[in-house]
């Protein structure tokens, strides 16, 4: 009888080992990369839509017309959202750059990070210039706002192009 118990006890497969810290860390890095990537995709789409709305709005002002209220309010809400998402995405990007495992792609990623930070600072600057222009009723501030926003959209598109190729 003892022999049968020993046979059952010793022939049972060992329990699986717990997940290694490297496996757990890899899953966390994948999670942050996924969030960073999806926010980046939404920033590209939102920036292009926001640029078109902003172009329409400023052209209306320059021709002495006032765009509809829902266009102005929508442009403002989308602008705040883009500035927030860009700031959040930069934080995720810095986190991913620090935890980078692929040493051969570091220069490309540093260029991507630099362009992303420039785009983020441009979006925040565009929001601040728009607030000043609205408070003062200054068309020149709106033009500066447009320049900052267009440069930020360009930096966003360029940083996506850098990281893809």
N, C-alpha and C positions, 0 to 999 in steps of 0.2 A: 504494500500500500504506500509506503514511504517513497518507493521508487516511482510510482505513478504521480504522486504530488510533485516530486522533484522534476520529473519529465515535463509536466504541465507548467511548472513555475519557470524552469529554465528555457523551455522552448517558446514561450510567449515573446513576441517581438518587444524590444524596448520601447518605452514611450518616445514620441518624437521630441527632438530637442527644442527648447524655446527659441523664438526668433532672435537672430543675432542683432546686436545694435546696428551693424552696417545695413542690414535689411530694413530695419525700422527707420534708420536715417534716410535710406534711399527712398522709401515711401513718402517721407515728409518732404524731401526735396522735390519729388515728382508732384506732390500736391501744390507746393508753392509755385513751381513752374507752370502748372496747369492754370492756376488762378492768374498768374502774371500774363500768360499767353491770352487768355480769354478777355481780360481787361484790355490788353493791347488791341485785340481785334475790335472790341467795342469802341475804343478810342479812335481808331482809324475811321470807322463808319460814322461815329458821332461828330468827328472833326470835319469830315466832308459835308455832312448835312448842315452843321453849324456854319461852315463857311458859305454855303449857298444861301442860307437864311440871312446871314450877316451882310452878304453882298447885296441882296435884295433890299434890306432895310436901309443901309447907308445910301444906296442909289436913290431910294425914295426920298430920304432927307435932303440929299444934294439937289434934287429937282423940285424942292419946295412942297413935297407931299409928306403926309404922315402915314406910315404903314399901320395896318390894323393892330388893335391892342393885343389880340391873341398871338400875333407874330412876334411883337416885342416881348411879351411875357414868356412865350415859348423859347425865344432866343436867350433870354436871361436865365431861365431854368436850365436849359441845355448847357449854357456856358458854365454855370456853377457846378453842374454835374461833371462836366469834362474836367474842370480844374480839380475837383475832388478825386475823380478816378485817376487822373494823371499823377497826382500826389501819392495816392495809395499804390499805384502801379510802380512808381519810382521806389517806394519803400520795399515792395516785394522784389524788385529788380536788384536793389542793393543787397538784400538778404541772399538772393540767389547767387550774386557775384561773389560774395564772401564765402559761400559754401560750395563754390565751383570745384568740380572734380576733374574736368577736362582741361589739362594744362595747355594743350596746343591751341585752344581757341580763346585764350585770355585777351590778346590785343583786339580781336574782333568784338568781344564782349565789353571791353572797356570803352571802345568807340560807341557801341550801342548804348551803354549806360550814360556816357557823356551827352550824347544827342538826346536821350530821354530826359535827362535832368534839364537840359536847355529848353526842351519843349515844355516841361512842367513849369519852369520859371516864366516862360513866355505866356502860358495859359493864365497863370496867377496874375501876371502883369496886365494882361488883357482884361481880366475881371476888374482889377483896380482902376484901370484907365476908363473903363465903361462906367463905373460908379461915379468917378469924378466928372465925366462928361455929362452924365444924367443930372448930377447935382448942380453943375454950373451952366448947363445948356450950351456947351462949347463944342462946335463942330470939328475943330482942330483936334480935340481930345478923342473924338470918335475916329478920326483918321489915324491917330496914333494907335488907338485900340485895334483898328483894322490891320495895321502893319504888324503889330505884335501877334495878333491872332493868325495872320497868314504865315508869318515866320514859324510860329508854333506848329501849324498844320504841316508846313514843309518839313520841319524837323521830325515830326511824328512819322510822316511817310518815308523820310530818309532813314530813320532808325529801323523801321520795319524792313526796308530794303537791305540795309546792312546786315541784319541778323538772318534774313532768309538766304542771302547769297553769301 
